[in-house]
Amino acid sequence: MGLFGRKDSTTATATAAPAAAVNPELAAVTGDYAIDPSHSAIGFVARHAMVTNVKGGFLDFSGSLHLDGTDPSQSTAFIDVKMDSIDTGSADRDGHLKSADFFKTEEFPTMTFRSTKAEALGGDDYRITGDLSILGTTKQFSIDLEFNGSAKDPFGNERVGFEGKAELLRSEWGLSWNAALETGGVLVSDKIKLSFDISAIKNVG
């Protein structure tokens, strides 16, 4: 159709973009899963003093997945992270991160993620989008995931694995503390890189 609904023979016919193909291995593992924290990791990287990276993670977290391999848009993910479990390899730095300058862990003990959308991007790649809550502020946040496959472990547990990555600006969640450097710039970067290595066990029954 041309302008105002008139037929226009010179207008090319629009076609919808094809849907991402369903991964047959993921289709076979549809179900509900609990994240196994002893075989999973949630990490982060921040730029320090403009010249190097400081890495850390959280040692105490839990979560659940619902995987719908035939219709990935129906998949969901919930994650709760205990902020007091932050670990950067330095007790002094961890104490500062738990303080009122950063995470205020006594007042806001938990960071949460609740998915609202899931997308298949093709092959083993997926994107999960949802509400990330830190310091009482909730904003939309997306994680790109790669499906690493599924297996049955020696104890009979059916497992799935994902690797994920994401970036955020910490100031958008109220994490704005910083210190100026004499040479210019600031002590801690606003951009934080996140990584996720997830192993999850299928619920029985």
PEBEL-V239019 format. One line per field, one symbol per residue. ss: DSSP state (H for helix, E for strand, C for the rest). phi: phi as a letter, one per 40 degrees, with the letter a starting at -180 (. if undefined). psi: psi as a letter, one per 40 degrees, with the letter a starting at -180 (. if undefined). A space follows every 10 residues. Layout:
ss->???
phi->???
psi->???
This chain:
ss->CCHHHCCCCC CCCCCCCCCC CCCHHHHCCC EEEEECHHHC EEEEEEEECC CEEEEEEECC EEEEEEECCC CHHHCEEEEE EEHHHEECCC HHHHHHHHCC CCCCCCCCCE EEEEEEEEEE EECCEEEEEE EEEECCEEEE EEEEEEEEEE EECCCCCEEE EEEEEEEEEH HHHCCCCCCE CCCCCECEEE EEEEEEEEEE EECCC
phi->.ccfgccbcc ccccbccccc ccccccccbd ibbbccccbb abbabbcbfg babbbaabcb aaaabbbbcc adcccbabbb bcccccabgb cccccccccc cbcfcccbcb bbbbcbabbc chgcbabbba cbbbfgbbbc abbcbbcchb abcccgccbb bbbbaabacc ccbgcbdaac ccchgbcbcc cbcbbbbbbb bcccg
psi->iaifeihhee hihiiihiih ihhddddefh ahihhgdefi ihiihihhfe eihhiaaheh iiiiihhgdd gdeeiihhhh hhdeeiheeh dddddddeae dcefdddgeh hihhieiiih eibehihhia hhhhfehhii hihhihheai ihieeehhii iihiiiiihd deeegeiihi ideiaidhid hhhiihhhhi hhih.
